[in-house]
Amino acid sequence: MNYTSTRGTVAVNETYALLHGLAEDGGLYVPSLFPTNCLTYNDVKDKNYQEVAAIVLSKLFPCFSEAHLNEM
């Protein structure tokens, strides 16, 4: 998944965005395209905060598996 600065148009990969935090132009990195229809209420209704966070983050950062994020 690629990320783009809120102030620019240059796309970077998810690893670069995570490691650098802010774009060189001072903008925030946001997904170039947000995943759609990848999560339903039933997916999270019986989960605790940590489990929901792992599910959401695994959708935004596919380089990390949901299982890996649950271990963090």
C-alpha positions in Angstrom: 0.0 0.0 0.0 1.3 3.5 -0.8 1.1 6.6 1.3 1.0 10.2 0.1 1.7 13.4 2.1 -1.2 15.6 2.9 0.8 18.4 1.3 2.2 16.7 -1.7 1.8 14.1 -4.3 4.8 11.9 -3.9 3.8 8.3 -2.9 6.0 6.2 -0.6 5.6 2.6 0.6 4.2 1.8 4.0 7.6 1.0 5.5 9.0 4.4 4.5 5.9 6.1 5.9 6.1 4.3 9.2 9.8 4.9 9.7 9.8 8.6 8.8 6.4 9.5 10.4 6.2 12.9 8.7 6.8 13.7 5.0 9.7 15.9 4.0 7.2 18.6 3.1 5.8 18.6 6.7 2.6 16.8 5.8 1.2 13.7 7.3 1.3 10.4 5.4 -2.1 9.0 4.6 -3.1 6.0 2.4 -3.2 6.9 -1.3 -6.4 4.7 -1.4 -8.3 3.7 1.7 -9.4 0.1 1.8 -13.1 -0.3 1.4 -15.5 -3.0 2.4 -12.8 -4.8 4.3 -14.3 -4.7 7.8 -17.7 -5.2 9.2 -19.3 -4.7 12.5 -19.4 -8.4 13.0 -15.7 -8.6 12.5 -15.1 -6.5 15.6 -18.2 -6.6 17.8 -16.8 -9.2 20.3 -13.2 -8.0 20.2 -11.3 -5.9 22.8 -9.5 -2.7 21.9 -6.2 -4.4 21.2 -7.8 -6.9 18.9 -9.7 -4.2 17.0 -6.6 -2.1 16.7 -4.7 -5.1 15.2 -7.4 -5.8 12.7 -7.6 -2.1 11.6 -3.8 -1.7 11.4 -3.4 -4.9 9.4 -5.7 -3.4 6.8 -3.8 -0.1 6.7 -0.3 -1.8 6.8 -0.5 -5.1 5.0 3.2 -5.7 5.6 2.2 -6.6 9.2 -0.1 -9.6 9.8 -3.0 -9.4 12.2 -1.3 -12.1 14.3 2.0 -10.1 14.4 0.2 -7.0 15.5 -1.6 -8.9 18.3 1.8 -9.9 19.7 2.9 -6.3 20.0 
